Amino acid sequence: MTHETALAALSPRRQSWAMTPSDQTLPDLFADVAQFFGLSRPAGQCFATIWRAASPPCADDLVNALGLSRSGISTALKELRGWNMIGIARAPGDRKEYFTAPSDPWDLVGRLIAARHRQMLAPILDRLVAAEAESPDIRLAALHDVLRSVGGAFTTLAASDGGDLAARFAQMGATGEKPRKKKKKK
C-alpha cells in the first residue's frame, strides 16, 4: 500500500476492529511464520492485522483487534519498524500514527532476508574477521569465504524486487517439489 493510498483509506474510518475467532486464523499463522524468521509472536500478529486491514490501523485498533496489551503492541510495532516491515501514515489533523504494510508477499520475503542479514550474518562476519586476524587456522579463512558468499547471496536476494525474487526462488527450486526421475524403458 503506498503512502497516498494509505492516507486516502484513513478518511472514512468505519472499519470495526473486533475479530471473530475465524478472523484470528491469519494473525496466528503469521505469528508462527514470524517466529520462523526471528520475529516475536506479537509482531507477527500485529503484522497480519496491518497487512489484511482495509484501512491502516492505529495502535489502539491493534489492541482492540488482538486483545494484546498496549505495551505489547508498542513493542511489536517497534520491532516491525526495526525490520522495515511496516510504514507509518498520518491523516491530516490527526496525531495518531497509522500503520501500513507492503502488499506483495515477495517484497515481504526480501525485507525479511535483508533484516536477517543485517542482524545475524553481518555481525558474525565481523567477528570472523577478528578471529582470522588472531589465529593462523586456515579453516577460519575458508569459513569466512563461505559466509561472505552466503552474505552476498542474501544481499542480492534482498535487493531484488518481488517478481525477480519469486523467479530466483523458483529457479533455485524453492517450491519444495523435487524433480521426478524418469523411469527407464525396459
Secondary structure, 3 states (H helix, E strand, C coil): CCHHHHHHHHCCCCCCCCCCHHHHHHHHHHHHHHHHHCCCHHHHHHHHHHHHCCCCCEHHHHHHHHCCCHHHHHHHHHHHHHCCCCEEECCCCCCCCEEECCCCHHHHHHHHHHHHHHHHHHHHHHHHHHHHHHCCCHHHHHHHHHHHHHHHHHHHHHHCCHHHHHHHHHHHCCCCCCCCCCCCCC
